[in-house]
Protein backbone atom coordinates (compact mmCIF):
# COMPACT_ATOMS: atom_id res chain seq x y z
CA UNK A 1 0.00 0.00 0.00
CA UNK A 2 1.28 3.45 -0.91
CA UNK A 3 1.79 5.33 2.38
CA UNK A 4 0.84 8.70 0.91
CA UNK A 5 -2.28 7.70 -0.98
CA UNK A 6 -4.94 5.11 -0.29
CA UNK A 7 -3.95 3.05 -3.33
CA UNK A 8 -2.24 -0.27 -4.08
CA UNK A 9 1.02 -0.49 -6.01
CA UNK A 10 -0.25 -3.40 -8.11
CA UNK A 11 -3.01 -5.99 -8.33
CA UNK A 12 -0.99 -8.65 -6.48
CA UNK A 13 -1.41 -6.77 -3.21
CA UNK A 14 -5.10 -7.65 -3.35
CA UNK A 15 -4.50 -11.42 -3.12
CA UNK A 16 -6.05 -12.99 -0.01
CA UNK A 17 -8.21 -11.64 2.82
CA UNK A 18 -11.37 -12.78 1.04
CA UNK A 19 -14.69 -12.40 2.88
CA UNK A 20 -16.66 -14.99 4.80
CA UNK A 21 -20.34 -14.63 3.92
CA UNK A 22 -23.19 -16.29 5.79
CA UNK A 23 -25.49 -18.45 3.67
CA UNK A 24 -29.23 -18.19 4.31
CA UNK A 25 -31.68 -19.49 1.72
CA UNK A 26 -29.73 -22.39 0.21
CA UNK A 27 -29.12 -23.88 3.67
CA UNK A 28 -32.61 -23.16 5.00
CA UNK A 29 -33.86 -26.03 7.14
CA UNK A 30 -30.37 -27.40 7.84
CA UNK A 31 -29.09 -27.57 11.41
CA UNK A 32 -26.13 -25.27 12.05
CA UNK A 33 -24.62 -22.08 10.66
CA UNK A 34 -23.06 -22.04 7.21
CA UNK A 35 -20.50 -19.61 5.84
CA UNK A 36 -18.95 -19.32 2.37
CA UNK A 37 -15.30 -18.35 1.98
CA UNK A 38 -15.72 -16.55 -1.34
CA UNK A 39 -12.41 -16.78 -3.21
CA UNK A 40 -13.81 -14.95 -6.26
CA UNK A 41 -12.92 -11.76 -4.36
CA UNK A 42 -9.27 -12.39 -5.19
CA UNK A 43 -8.11 -10.19 -8.11
CA UNK A 44 -7.82 -13.22 -10.41
CA UNK A 45 -11.26 -14.38 -9.21
CA UNK A 46 -10.11 -17.68 -7.67
CA UNK A 47 -8.26 -19.27 -4.76
CA UNK A 48 -5.41 -20.08 -7.15
CA UNK A 49 -4.11 -16.51 -6.85
CA UNK A 50 -2.77 -17.55 -3.46
CA UNK A 51 -0.64 -20.42 -4.73
CA UNK A 52 0.51 -18.66 -7.90
CA UNK A 53 1.88 -15.70 -5.98
CA UNK A 54 3.37 -17.79 -3.16
CA UNK A 55 5.08 -20.37 -5.38
CA UNK A 56 6.49 -17.78 -7.79
CA UNK A 57 7.82 -15.56 -5.00
CA UNK A 58 9.39 -18.56 -3.25
CA UNK A 59 11.05 -19.53 -6.56
CA UNK A 60 12.40 -15.98 -6.85
CA UNK A 61 13.72 -16.00 -3.27
CA UNK A 62 15.47 -19.34 -3.78
CA UNK A 63 17.04 -18.24 -7.07
CA UNK A 64 15.20 -20.86 -9.16
CA UNK A 65 13.29 -18.18 -11.08
CA UNK A 66 15.33 -15.42 -12.70
CA UNK A 67 14.49 -12.35 -14.83
CA UNK A 68 13.61 -13.35 -18.39
CA UNK A 69 12.57 -16.91 -17.44
CA UNK A 70 9.41 -18.64 -18.66
CA UNK A 71 6.86 -20.13 -16.26
CA UNK A 72 5.19 -23.37 -17.36
CA UNK A 73 2.20 -24.97 -15.68
CA UNK A 74 -0.48 -27.61 -15.96
CA UNK A 75 -3.93 -26.18 -15.25
CA UNK A 76 -7.68 -26.63 -15.60
CA UNK A 77 -7.81 -22.86 -16.05
CA UNK A 78 -7.81 -21.01 -12.74
CA UNK A 79 -4.18 -21.61 -11.76
CA UNK A 80 -3.15 -20.67 -15.28
CA UNK A 81 -5.02 -17.37 -15.08
CA UNK A 82 -3.41 -16.57 -11.73
CA UNK A 83 0.07 -17.46 -12.98
CA UNK A 84 -0.46 -15.37 -16.11
CA UNK A 85 -1.55 -12.43 -13.94
CA UNK A 86 1.51 -12.72 -11.69
CA UNK A 87 3.76 -13.16 -14.74
CA UNK A 88 2.47 -9.92 -16.27
CA UNK A 89 3.30 -7.92 -13.13
CA UNK A 90 6.69 -9.58 -12.60
CA UNK A 91 7.75 -9.72 -16.26
CA UNK A 92 7.84 -13.46 -17.04
CA UNK A 93 6.65 -15.34 -20.10
CA UNK A 94 3.87 -17.84 -19.41
CA UNK A 95 3.10 -21.17 -21.11
CA UNK A 96 0.11 -23.26 -20.00
CA UNK A 97 -0.98 -26.82 -20.76
CA UNK A 98 -4.74 -26.94 -20.34
CA UNK A 99 -7.24 -29.81 -20.22
CA UNK A 100 -9.77 -29.81 -23.06
CA UNK A 101 -12.39 -30.22 -20.31
CA UNK A 102 -11.74 -26.60 -19.32
CA UNK A 103 -14.47 -24.21 -20.38
CA UNK A 104 -13.86 -22.12 -23.48
CA UNK A 105 -14.31 -19.10 -21.22
CA UNK A 106 -11.25 -20.14 -19.21
CA UNK A 107 -9.18 -20.85 -22.33
CA UNK A 108 -10.11 -17.50 -23.86
CA UNK A 109 -9.22 -15.75 -20.59
CA UNK A 110 -5.76 -17.34 -20.58
CA UNK A 111 -5.17 -16.14 -24.12
CA UNK A 112 -6.38 -12.65 -23.20
CA UNK A 113 -3.82 -12.62 -20.36
CA UNK A 114 -1.02 -13.13 -22.87
CA UNK A 115 -0.25 -16.77 -22.12
CA UNK A 116 0.65 -19.34 -24.77
CA UNK A 117 -1.88 -22.13 -24.36
CA UNK A 118 -1.67 -25.82 -25.31
CA UNK A 119 -5.09 -27.52 -25.14
CA UNK A 120 -4.66 -31.24 -24.38
CA UNK A 121 -7.21 -34.10 -24.45
CA UNK A 122 -8.88 -34.55 -21.06
CA UNK A 123 -9.80 -38.21 -21.10
CA UNK A 124 -6.36 -39.79 -21.44
CA UNK A 125 -4.19 -41.31 -18.71
CA UNK A 126 -1.84 -39.03 -16.82
CA UNK A 127 1.22 -40.70 -18.38
CA UNK A 128 -0.10 -40.42 -21.95
CA UNK A 129 2.24 -38.10 -23.92
CA UNK A 130 -0.82 -36.06 -24.95
CA UNK A 131 -1.99 -35.41 -21.38
CA UNK A 132 -1.57 -31.92 -20.03
CA UNK A 133 0.78 -33.28 -17.36
CA UNK A 134 3.09 -34.83 -19.98
CA UNK A 135 2.95 -31.85 -22.33
CA UNK A 136 3.97 -29.42 -19.56
CA UNK A 137 6.86 -31.67 -18.53
CA UNK A 138 8.06 -32.00 -22.12
CA UNK A 139 7.93 -28.25 -22.71
CA UNK A 140 9.91 -27.66 -19.52
CA UNK A 141 12.57 -30.20 -20.54
CA UNK A 142 12.88 -28.67 -24.01
CA UNK A 143 12.99 -25.01 -22.95
CA UNK A 144 16.02 -23.52 -21.27
CA UNK A 145 15.27 -20.88 -18.66
CA UNK A 146 11.89 -22.36 -17.82
CA UNK A 147 10.39 -23.15 -14.43
CA UNK A 148 7.63 -25.75 -14.05
CA UNK A 149 5.26 -24.82 -11.20
CA UNK A 150 3.88 -28.41 -11.01
CA UNK A 151 1.04 -27.60 -8.58
CA UNK A 152 -0.04 -31.24 -8.23
CA UNK A 153 3.30 -32.24 -6.73
CA UNK A 154 4.49 -29.01 -5.14
CA UNK A 155 4.51 -28.77 -1.35
CA UNK A 156 4.29 -24.98 -1.65
CA UNK A 157 0.72 -25.44 -2.92
CA UNK A 158 -0.28 -26.51 0.59
CA UNK A 159 1.95 -23.93 2.26
CA UNK A 160 0.18 -21.05 0.53
CA UNK A 161 -3.11 -22.00 2.17
CA UNK A 162 -1.49 -22.92 5.50
CA UNK A 163 -0.09 -19.39 5.63
CA UNK A 164 -3.19 -17.53 4.40
CA UNK A 165 -6.54 -19.30 4.00
CA UNK A 166 -6.34 -21.23 7.27
CA UNK A 167 -5.45 -18.24 9.47
CA UNK A 168 -8.08 -16.08 7.75
CA UNK A 169 -10.86 -18.60 8.43
CA UNK A 170 -9.74 -19.10 12.04
CA UNK A 171 -9.77 -15.36 12.66
CA UNK A 172 -13.03 -14.72 10.78
CA UNK A 173 -14.88 -17.40 12.79
CA UNK A 174 -13.15 -16.37 16.04
CA UNK A 175 -12.03 -19.99 16.36
CA UNK A 176 -15.60 -21.30 16.40
CA UNK A 177 -15.42 -23.28 13.14
CA UNK A 178 -16.48 -26.93 13.58
CA UNK A 179 -16.40 -28.15 9.94
CA UNK A 180 -14.48 -27.23 6.80
CA UNK A 181 -15.83 -28.32 3.40
CA UNK A 182 -13.66 -27.90 0.33
CA UNK A 183 -13.38 -29.45 -3.11
CA UNK A 184 -10.23 -31.48 -3.64
CA UNK A 185 -8.33 -31.33 -6.94
CA UNK A 186 -4.62 -30.76 -6.47
CA UNK A 187 -5.52 -30.86 -2.77
CA UNK A 188 -3.48 -27.80 -1.84
CA UNK A 189 -6.42 -25.70 -0.64
CA UNK A 190 -8.03 -28.31 1.59
CA UNK A 191 -4.74 -29.73 2.88
CA UNK A 192 -3.00 -26.48 3.77
CA UNK A 193 -6.13 -24.94 5.28
CA UNK A 194 -6.82 -28.11 7.27
CA UNK A 195 -3.26 -28.34 8.62
CA UNK A 196 -3.52 -24.86 10.07
CA UNK A 197 -7.03 -25.26 11.47
CA UNK A 198 -6.32 -28.64 13.05
CA UNK A 199 -3.24 -27.18 14.77
CA UNK A 200 -5.64 -24.73 16.44
CA UNK A 201 -8.34 -27.33 17.17
CA UNK A 202 -7.83 -31.00 16.29
CA UNK A 203 -11.59 -31.64 16.55
CA UNK A 204 -12.45 -29.56 13.46
CA UNK A 205 -13.83 -31.98 10.88
CA UNK A 206 -12.44 -31.54 7.38
CA UNK A 207 -14.51 -32.88 4.50
CA UNK A 208 -13.22 -33.17 0.95
CA UNK A 209 -15.58 -33.08 -2.03
CA UNK A 210 -14.70 -35.51 -4.81
CA UNK A 211 -16.28 -36.30 -8.18
CA UNK A 212 -17.65 -39.59 -9.44
CA UNK A 213 -14.99 -40.73 -11.91
CA UNK A 214 -12.12 -39.63 -9.64
CA UNK A 215 -9.76 -41.79 -7.56
CA UNK A 216 -9.39 -39.55 -4.49
CA UNK A 217 -12.09 -40.90 -2.16
CA UNK A 218 -11.12 -44.53 -2.77
CA UNK A 219 -7.43 -43.73 -2.24
CA UNK A 220 -8.24 -41.92 1.01
CA UNK A 221 -10.09 -44.97 2.28
CA UNK A 222 -7.65 -47.67 1.15
CA UNK A 223 -4.36 -45.88 0.31
CA UNK A 224 -4.45 -47.84 -2.95
CA UNK A 225 -4.76 -46.36 -6.44
CA UNK A 226 -7.71 -47.99 -8.20
CA UNK A 227 -7.73 -47.51 -11.98
CA UNK A 228 -11.28 -48.88 -12.09
CA UNK A 229 -12.54 -45.73 -10.33
CA UNK A 230 -11.62 -43.56 -13.32
CA UNK A 231 -14.15 -42.55 -15.95
CA UNK A 232 -14.97 -39.24 -17.70
CA UNK A 233 -16.79 -36.53 -15.75
CA UNK A 234 -17.51 -32.87 -16.44
CA UNK A 235 -16.68 -30.87 -13.30
CA UNK A 236 -13.45 -28.90 -13.71
CA UNK A 237 -10.83 -28.51 -11.00
CA UNK A 238 -12.28 -31.27 -8.84
CA UNK A 239 -11.12 -34.87 -8.46
CA UNK A 240 -8.18 -36.52 -10.17
CA UNK A 241 -7.07 -39.53 -12.23
CA UNK A 242 -3.77 -39.61 -10.33
CA UNK A 243 -2.68 -39.11 -6.71
CA UNK A 244 -1.30 -35.59 -6.17
CA UNK A 245 1.41 -35.32 -3.53
CA UNK A 246 0.07 -31.81 -2.86
CA UNK A 247 -2.78 -33.58 -1.05
CA UNK A 248 -2.23 -34.47 2.61
CA UNK A 249 -4.79 -37.25 2.94
CA UNK A 250 -4.16 -37.46 6.70
CA UNK A 251 -5.43 -33.87 7.05
CA UNK A 252 -8.81 -34.84 5.55
CA UNK A 253 -11.35 -36.74 7.66
CA UNK A 254 -13.77 -37.95 4.98
CA UNK A 255 -14.61 -37.47 1.31
CA UNK A 256 -18.08 -37.01 -0.15
CA UNK A 257 -18.67 -37.70 -3.85
CA UNK A 258 -20.98 -35.57 -5.98
CA UNK A 259 -22.37 -35.90 -9.49
CA UNK A 260 -21.90 -33.59 -12.47
CA UNK A 261 -25.61 -32.95 -12.94
CA UNK A 262 -26.54 -32.18 -9.34
CA UNK A 263 -23.49 -29.95 -8.91
CA UNK A 264 -24.40 -27.96 -12.04
CA UNK A 265 -27.94 -27.30 -10.85
CA UNK A 266 -26.71 -26.44 -7.36
CA UNK A 267 -24.28 -23.85 -8.78
CA UNK A 268 -27.24 -22.17 -10.47
CA UNK A 269 -29.20 -22.39 -7.23
CA UNK A 270 -26.47 -20.58 -5.29
CA UNK A 271 -26.74 -17.66 -7.70
CA UNK A 272 -30.52 -17.35 -7.53
CA UNK A 273 -30.80 -17.89 -3.78
CA UNK A 274 -27.71 -16.16 -2.39
CA UNK A 275 -26.80 -13.66 -5.13
CA UNK A 276 -23.28 -15.10 -5.29
CA UNK A 277 -22.17 -15.70 -8.90
CA UNK A 278 -19.82 -18.62 -8.33
CA UNK A 279 -18.41 -21.49 -10.36
CA UNK A 280 -19.11 -25.17 -10.98
CA UNK A 281 -16.94 -26.36 -8.07
CA UNK A 282 -18.83 -24.12 -5.66
CA UNK A 283 -21.96 -25.94 -6.78
CA UNK A 284 -20.19 -29.21 -6.07
CA UNK A 285 -19.24 -28.03 -2.58
CA UNK A 286 -22.82 -27.08 -1.70
CA UNK A 287 -24.14 -30.29 -3.26
CA UNK A 288 -21.81 -32.18 -0.93
CA UNK A 289 -23.08 -30.08 1.97
CA UNK A 290 -26.68 -30.98 1.10
CA UNK A 291 -25.84 -34.69 1.05
CA UNK A 292 -24.00 -34.45 4.36
CA UNK A 293 -26.87 -32.53 5.98
CA UNK A 294 -29.29 -35.26 4.84
CA UNK A 295 -27.05 -37.81 6.60
CA UNK A 296 -27.25 -35.85 9.87
CA UNK A 297 -23.66 -34.62 9.79
CA UNK A 298 -24.45 -31.26 11.45
CA UNK A 299 -26.23 -30.09 14.59
CA UNK A 300 -27.39 -26.72 15.90
CA UNK A 301 -23.91 -25.98 17.24
CA UNK A 302 -22.16 -26.57 13.92
CA UNK A 303 -20.29 -23.69 12.32
CA UNK A 304 -19.51 -24.86 8.82
CA UNK A 305 -17.18 -23.05 6.41
CA UNK A 306 -17.46 -23.95 2.73
CA UNK A 307 -14.78 -22.75 0.32
CA UNK A 308 -16.18 -21.32 -2.92
CA UNK A 309 -13.13 -21.56 -5.21
CA UNK A 310 -13.93 -19.28 -8.16
CA UNK A 311 -16.26 -16.98 -10.09
CA UNK A 312 -19.22 -17.92 -12.29
CA UNK A 313 -17.94 -15.89 -15.25
CA UNK A 314 -15.53 -18.76 -15.96
CA UNK A 315 -18.48 -21.03 -16.80
CA UNK A 316 -20.73 -18.99 -19.08
CA UNK A 317 -20.35 -21.58 -21.86
CA UNK A 318 -21.01 -24.45 -19.44
CA UNK A 319 -23.24 -24.54 -16.36
CA UNK A 320 -24.68 -21.09 -17.08
CA UNK A 321 -25.48 -21.97 -20.68
CA UNK A 322 -28.92 -23.53 -21.25
CA UNK A 323 -27.57 -24.98 -24.50
CA UNK A 324 -24.71 -26.78 -22.72
CA UNK A 325 -26.98 -27.99 -19.93
CA UNK A 326 -29.44 -29.34 -22.48
CA UNK A 327 -26.66 -31.04 -24.46
CA UNK A 328 -25.47 -32.81 -21.30
CA UNK A 329 -29.00 -34.08 -20.61
CA UNK A 330 -29.15 -32.06 -17.40
CA UNK A 331 -32.66 -30.75 -18.02
CA UNK A 332 -35.20 -33.42 -17.13
CA UNK A 333 -38.47 -33.86 -15.25
CA UNK A 334 -36.74 -33.13 -11.94
CA UNK A 335 -34.70 -30.18 -13.21
CA UNK A 336 -36.64 -28.41 -15.90
CA UNK A 337 -35.06 -26.11 -18.45
CA UNK A 338 -34.76 -22.52 -17.27
CA UNK A 339 -37.62 -20.28 -18.32
CA UNK A 340 -36.37 -17.67 -20.75
CA UNK A 341 -36.22 -14.23 -19.11
CA UNK A 342 -34.91 -12.35 -22.14
CA UNK A 343 -37.35 -10.50 -24.34
CA UNK A 344 -36.20 -8.61 -27.42
CA UNK A 345 -38.15 -5.47 -28.26
CA UNK A 346 -38.29 -4.77 -32.02
LINRALIN-V708761 format. One record per backbone hydrogen bond with DSSP energy under -1.0 kcal/mol. CO is the residue of the C=O (numbers start at 1). NH is the residue of the N-H. E is the energy in kcal/mol with one decimal. If there is no record, write none. Layout:
# LINRALIN-V708761
co=CO nh=NH e=E
co=CO nh=NH e=E
This chain:
# LINRALIN-V708761
co=5 nh=7 e=-2.1
co=7 nh=2 e=-2.1
co=10 nh=13 e=-1.4
co=11 nh=14 e=-1.8
co=12 nh=15 e=-1.5
co=19 nh=38 e=-1.9
co=21 nh=36 e=-3.3
co=25 nh=28 e=-1.2
co=27 nh=30 e=-2.2
co=33 nh=304 e=-3.1
co=34 nh=23 e=-2.9
co=35 nh=306 e=-3.1
co=36 nh=21 e=-2.8
co=37 nh=39 e=-1.1
co=37 nh=308 e=-2.3
co=38 nh=41 e=-1.3
co=39 nh=42 e=-1.8
co=42 nh=45 e=-2.0
co=46 nh=49 e=-1.4
co=47 nh=50 e=-1.4
co=48 nh=52 e=-2.4
co=49 nh=53 e=-2.2
co=50 nh=54 e=-2.0
co=51 nh=55 e=-2.9
co=52 nh=56 e=-2.0
co=53 nh=57 e=-2.3
co=54 nh=58 e=-2.1
co=55 nh=59 e=-2.2
co=56 nh=60 e=-2.0
co=57 nh=61 e=-2.3
co=58 nh=62 e=-2.1
co=59 nh=64 e=-1.4
co=59 nh=65 e=-1.8
co=66 nh=69 e=-2.1
co=69 nh=93 e=-1.6
co=70 nh=147 e=-2.6
co=71 nh=95 e=-2.8
co=72 nh=149 e=-2.4
co=73 nh=97 e=-2.7
co=75 nh=99 e=-1.2
co=77 nh=81 e=-2.1
co=78 nh=82 e=-2.3
co=79 nh=83 e=-2.9
co=80 nh=84 e=-2.6
co=81 nh=85 e=-2.3
co=82 nh=86 e=-2.5
co=83 nh=87 e=-2.8
co=84 nh=88 e=-2.1
co=85 nh=89 e=-1.7
co=86 nh=90 e=-2.4
co=87 nh=91 e=-1.8
co=87 nh=92 e=-1.9
co=93 nh=71 e=-2.8
co=94 nh=116 e=-2.4
co=95 nh=73 e=-1.7
co=96 nh=118 e=-3.0
co=97 nh=75 e=-2.4
co=98 nh=120 e=-3.5
co=99 nh=102 e=-1.9
co=103 nh=107 e=-2.0
co=104 nh=108 e=-2.9
co=105 nh=109 e=-1.9
co=106 nh=110 e=-2.1
co=107 nh=111 e=-2.0
co=108 nh=112 e=-2.4
co=109 nh=113 e=-1.4
co=110 nh=115 e=-2.0
co=111 nh=114 e=-1.9
co=116 nh=96 e=-3.0
co=118 nh=98 e=-3.4
co=120 nh=100 e=-2.5
co=122 nh=124 e=-1.2
co=125 nh=128 e=-1.6
co=128 nh=131 e=-1.9
co=131 nh=135 e=-2.6
co=132 nh=136 e=-1.7
co=133 nh=137 e=-2.0
co=134 nh=138 e=-2.5
co=135 nh=139 e=-2.5
co=136 nh=140 e=-2.1
co=137 nh=141 e=-2.3
co=138 nh=142 e=-2.1
co=139 nh=143 e=-1.5
co=145 nh=70 e=-2.5
co=147 nh=72 e=-3.0
co=150 nh=153 e=-1.7
co=152 nh=246 e=-2.2
co=154 nh=157 e=-2.0
co=155 nh=159 e=-1.8
co=156 nh=160 e=-2.2
co=158 nh=162 e=-2.2
co=159 nh=163 e=-2.4
co=161 nh=166 e=-2.8
co=164 nh=168 e=-2.3
co=165 nh=169 e=-2.4
co=166 nh=170 e=-2.4
co=167 nh=171 e=-2.4
co=168 nh=172 e=-2.9
co=169 nh=173 e=-2.1
co=170 nh=175 e=-2.3
co=171 nh=174 e=-1.0
co=173 nh=176 e=-1.8
co=178 nh=205 e=-2.7
co=179 nh=305 e=-2.6
co=180 nh=207 e=-3.2
co=181 nh=307 e=-2.4
co=182 nh=209 e=-2.0
co=184 nh=239 e=-2.9
co=187 nh=191 e=-2.3
co=188 nh=192 e=-2.3
co=189 nh=193 e=-2.0
co=190 nh=194 e=-2.1
co=191 nh=195 e=-2.6
co=192 nh=196 e=-1.7
co=193 nh=197 e=-2.4
co=194 nh=198 e=-3.2
co=195 nh=199 e=-1.2
co=196 nh=200 e=-1.2
co=197 nh=201 e=-2.4
co=201 nh=204 e=-1.7
co=205 nh=180 e=-2.6
co=206 nh=253 e=-2.1
co=206 nh=254 e=-1.4
co=207 nh=182 e=-2.1
co=208 nh=256 e=-2.6
co=209 nh=184 e=-2.2
co=210 nh=258 e=-2.1
co=211 nh=214 e=-1.7
co=213 nh=231 e=-1.1
co=215 nh=219 e=-2.3
co=216 nh=220 e=-2.5
co=217 nh=221 e=-1.9
co=218 nh=222 e=-2.3
co=219 nh=223 e=-3.2
co=226 nh=229 e=-1.8
co=227 nh=230 e=-1.6
co=240 nh=215 e=-2.5
co=244 nh=247 e=-1.3
co=248 nh=251 e=-1.7
co=249 nh=252 e=-1.0
co=254 nh=208 e=-2.8
co=256 nh=210 e=-2.5
co=258 nh=212 e=-1.6
co=259 nh=263 e=-1.8
co=260 nh=264 e=-2.1
co=261 nh=265 e=-2.1
co=262 nh=266 e=-2.2
co=263 nh=267 e=-2.0
co=264 nh=268 e=-1.7
co=265 nh=269 e=-1.8
co=266 nh=270 e=-2.2
co=267 nh=271 e=-1.5
co=268 nh=272 e=-1.9
co=269 nh=273 e=-2.1
co=270 nh=274 e=-2.8
co=271 nh=275 e=-1.5
co=276 nh=278 e=-1.4
co=277 nh=312 e=-2.2
co=279 nh=283 e=-1.4
co=280 nh=284 e=-1.8
co=281 nh=285 e=-2.3
co=282 nh=286 e=-2.2
co=283 nh=287 e=-2.3
co=284 nh=288 e=-2.4
co=285 nh=289 e=-1.9
co=286 nh=290 e=-2.6
co=287 nh=291 e=-2.1
co=288 nh=292 e=-2.4
co=289 nh=293 e=-2.7
co=290 nh=294 e=-2.1
co=292 nh=297 e=-2.3
co=293 nh=296 e=-1.5
co=299 nh=302 e=-2.0
co=302 nh=33 e=-2.9
co=303 nh=178 e=-2.8
co=303 nh=179 e=-1.7
co=304 nh=35 e=-3.0
co=305 nh=181 e=-2.8
co=306 nh=37 e=-2.7
co=308 nh=39 e=-2.3
co=309 nh=47 e=-1.8
co=310 nh=279 e=-1.4
co=311 nh=314 e=-1.4
co=312 nh=315 e=-2.3
co=315 nh=318 e=-1.4
co=315 nh=320 e=-2.0
co=318 nh=321 e=-2.6
co=321 nh=325 e=-2.4
co=322 nh=326 e=-2.4
co=323 nh=327 e=-2.5
co=324 nh=328 e=-1.9
co=325 nh=330 e=-2.6
co=326 nh=329 e=-1.3
co=335 nh=332 e=-2.0
